[in-house]
């Protein structure tokens, strides 16, 4: 079983690495946003007391934002495989739907981890330039706490890729990218805003992904700041992964019948 998953995962990594857009969006674009928002932060007067763009807050948000592009490329990979004859041929092998699910998720998690390492490294360099302190312990805890959200976004990509074709899936992922960045409180402080907007943010898992990462960065590991948001993200990841696996299995059975 592990040999089948490893071989399929290796193939998916190679497919992703052959696409130059994956380097631009998965690795380059989050770093560009990090630098732009840092420049914006430097232009904001200190008396405004706006801290959302300080690198200690921005780092976790941008790291989560970058994971939304992993979702996009997962959806593209799965939907393209379904639209071609590749998966039809693969169905004739001993691979199960669980093998396919893990074979898509595992390589994307590897790419996501590399993306996180790059983002946190860039953030640490920015912190040295701007004078905002980042601790190694905080960055490490934040990185680890973002793994469940990486699973969630990768599974969302698998779900969309299983349910929709290669034309519709990217469009739906674009909507999630916009919702994830805005309602995930990446570029503004939803808790300071309050009201209906905060209520909407709290109804979606993106908000808790960002909150978990930022709380971990500040080493705030209390129940309300860290543990509860992390639990919500883990539950969301488990539910979405289960739904994605069921959707892929259902499409697989339909294609074989």
C-alpha angles and dihedrals in degrees: 000000000000091000090055093048092045093050093047092045091051090052091051092049090052091049091052094046091052090060111083090200089067090064092048098047104027097042111010105041097056089052091049090052090048091055094043093050090047090055089048089051091052090054095051113098113245091231090067088069090213107155103164091099095048107117093244089061098031096053097066093043094051090046090056091044090055091056091064088069090054085058090052094052092044090055091047093049095048096042092048091049090051093049092051128059092254098096092041089059091044091054087066090063124083090260116127127212088259090056090052092047093052091041089060098038101045098057091045089053089052090052090046091052090051088049091051093049091051092048094049092046091052090046091053090052090049090049090056091051097044096039095237107138121235119184122218090226091053093048092048093049091046092050092051092046090055093060093084090051089050088055090048095051093043090051090049088055090050090049094051092043090052096047101038138041126252091270099050100037097065091050092054090047089053089057091051091048090055093045092045094053096043105034090034087069092236097138101027139031105257093182091056090048094052123169126082093336092060090048090053091048091052091054091063128065094229091076091055092048090058094041092052093050094047094045090050090049090055090043089240099150100165122131098258097039101041120355099052095045090046091051091051091051092048092050091047091050092050093048095046092045090052092049091047092050091049092047093050092046091050092050090046092054091046092052092049094050 
